[in-house]
Amino acid sequence: MLPTLSHDEILRYSRHLLIPEVGLEGQQKLKAASVLVIGTGGLGSPVALYLAAAGIGRIGLVDYDVVDFSNLQRQVIHGESTLGKLKVESARQRMLDINPDIQVDVYNEMFTSENAFRIADPYDIIIDGTDNFPTRYLTNDLCVLTGKPNVYGSIYRFDGQASVFNAGDDSPCYRCLFPEPPPPGLVPSCAEGGVLGILPGTIGTIQATEAIKLILGIGESLSGKLLLYSALDMSFDFVKLRKNPNCKVCGEHPEVTTLIDYEQFCGMPANDHDSGSAGDEWDISATELKARLDAGDALHLIDVREPHELAISRIPGADLIPLGQLAARMHELNSADEIVLFCKIGTRSVRALEVLASAGFRKIKNLDGGINAWAEEVDPSLPIY
């Protein structure tokens, strides 16, 4: 039996009630529905805001992070008043300010194979608002194993994707499209490559729209299609997807019948934070590097960032060799020199170190934490970005 709407709720949702495809019964379905949003960052922000405003009766939020100043460019559910606060609590506060008639559950924990079934159990639909491959594969496999729809979105710089996976017997899953994760380090994160602040708003509202359509049973969903969006071209393209009968999780003879170790499967950590460390053997701290430079040690500093990043900050005396050019320009380096590699936070320089190490370089170091660590520990006149 569908829940009733109070007079205040009828007034609040009056613009919905006037739409024949929604009406009173549709709004009651929204009130009866439950949706889990994994991640309250760029994508999760608009998703959570619009689901709350639309009157989804129960919304779960999963995140383990706190609100950071660098989040505010795109994570519009948070503000300066909640800096340092748990993201799930910051989001919950804003959602209940928009609509106090809904229930918002918060899970201040990483979404893992150990807790995924417990967290997802009360919800009808799962929305993937994450930015790392282990959690994407975990979310996908969980949805297949539990029979829940997976509303997917991803963003990078000016481009976004969206789809609905596992929304019926013939609906493909994420693994049908991407059977295996990319090699670790091949696909840069938003922290490395950046993202237009408006982009997650576009993709996130599409995800929220798809969830609402599924609840109401109206329209044509993105199931069986991958939406490709370019903000630069303002273009929407669609790629038809088909269920893979040989898919390892949703195929005719599935090999994945329980949740696995997704960090091991993807070869990367299941979080949105980039590690700027190559390990004790290869790392050098900003303060240690400064001491050695002050002592007159002959160190060859190589900046593997992109040229436009030099306008933000730079370390004097460093040579610029962007990571993508390193293999082709390796002849410019002398393996007898002591080389220190750095980038923004250390992620790209770790990959650069691996490139040089595989070519036989041994006297190489990675600046732990990158130029941001240098700005924080050595030269506070430089901005942190």
Sequence and secondary structure as in RCSB ss.txt:
>XXXX:A:sequence
MLPTLSHDEILRYSRHLLIPEVGLEGQQKLKAASVLVIGTGGLGSPVALYLAAAGIGRIGLVDYDVVDFSNLQRQ
VIHGESTLGKLKVESARQRMLDINPDIQVDVYNEMFTSENAFRIADPYDIIIDGTDNFPTRYLTNDLCVLTGKPN
VYGSIYRFDGQASVFNAGDDSPCYRCLFPEPPPPGLVPSCAEGGVLGILPGTIGTIQATEAIKLILGIGESLSGK
LLLYSALDMSFDFVKLRKNPNCKVCGEHPEVTTLIDYEQFCGMPANDHDSGSAGDEWDISATELKARLDAGDALH
LIDVREPHELAISRIPGADLIPLGQLAARMHELNSADEIVLFCKIGTRSVRALEVLASAGFRKIKNLDGGINAWA
EEVDPSLPIY
>XXXX:A:secstr
      HHHHHHTHHHHTSTTTHHHHHHHHHH EEEEE  STTHHHHHHHHHHHT SEEEEEE  B  GGGGGT 
TT  GGGTTSBHHHHHHHHHHHH TTSEEEEEES   TTTHHHHHTT SEEEE   SHHHHHHHHHHHHHHT  E
EEEEEEBTEEEEEEESSSTT   HHHH SS   TTSS  HHHH B TTHHHHHHHHHHHHHHHHHHT S  SBTE
EEEEETTTTEEEEEE    TT TTTSSS S  S   HHHHHTS SSS       TTTEE HHHHHHHHHTT  EE
EEE S GGGGGT   TT EE  GGGTTTTGGGS TTSEEEEE SSSHHHHHHHHHHHHTT  SEEEETTHHHHHH
HHT TTS   
